[in-house]
Amino acid sequence: MNTVFLLWIVAFIGLLLTIIPPFLVFYGAISLEDNYQWMAIGMVVYFGSRIIIRRIVVD
């Protein structure tokens, strides 16, 4: 598999980690504090992988 393709998968997982937790809080499945933690992890994963993808593609 291509490295960029794997990084896109990681970026998508990070994006899901920022989208899904608010719905889980709304339905009472997780607490607000857990929501903050999962969204922070998702943000770091998403932006980190996107920065790496951009450096690979531009170079």
C-alpha positions as CSV (number, residue, x, y, z in Angstrom):
1,M,0.0,0.0,0.0
2,N,1.0,3.5,-0.6
3,T,2.1,5.6,2.4
4,V,-0.1,8.5,1.4
5,F,-3.1,6.2,1.2
6,L,-2.4,4.9,4.8
7,L,-2.1,8.5,6.0
8,W,-5.4,9.4,4.4
9,I,-7.0,6.5,6.4
10,V,-5.4,7.8,9.6
11,A,-6.6,11.3,8.8
12,F,-10.2,10.0,8.3
13,I,-10.0,8.2,11.6
14,G,-8.9,11.4,13.3
15,L,-11.8,13.2,11.6
16,L,-14.3,10.6,12.9
17,L,-12.8,11.1,16.4
18,T,-13.8,14.7,16.2
19,I,-17.3,14.1,14.7
20,I,-18.7,11.1,16.6
21,P,-18.1,12.1,20.3
22,P,-20.6,15.1,20.4
23,F,-23.3,12.7,19.2
24,L,-22.4,10.3,21.9
25,V,-22.6,13.0,24.5
26,F,-26.0,14.0,23.1
27,Y,-27.3,10.5,23.6
28,G,-25.7,10.2,27.0
29,A,-23.2,7.4,26.1
30,I,-20.1,9.4,27.2
31,S,-19.4,12.3,29.5
32,L,-18.5,15.8,28.4
33,E,-15.0,15.3,29.8
34,D,-14.5,12.2,27.6
35,N,-15.9,14.1,24.7
36,Y,-13.1,16.8,25.1
37,Q,-10.4,14.1,25.3
38,W,-11.6,12.2,22.2
39,M,-12.0,15.4,20.2
40,A,-8.5,16.6,21.2
41,I,-7.0,13.2,20.2
42,G,-8.9,13.3,16.9
43,M,-7.7,16.9,16.2
44,V,-4.1,16.0,16.8
45,V,-4.3,12.8,14.7
46,Y,-6.1,14.6,11.9
47,F,-4.0,17.7,11.6
48,G,-0.8,15.7,12.2
49,S,-1.5,13.3,9.4
50,R,-2.6,16.1,7.1
51,I,0.6,18.0,7.6
52,I,2.6,14.9,6.8
53,I,0.5,14.2,3.7
54,R,1.0,17.8,2.5
55,R,4.8,17.6,2.9
56,I,4.9,14.3,1.0
57,V,2.7,15.4,-1.9
58,V,4.3,18.9,-2.3
59,D,7.8,17.5,-2.3
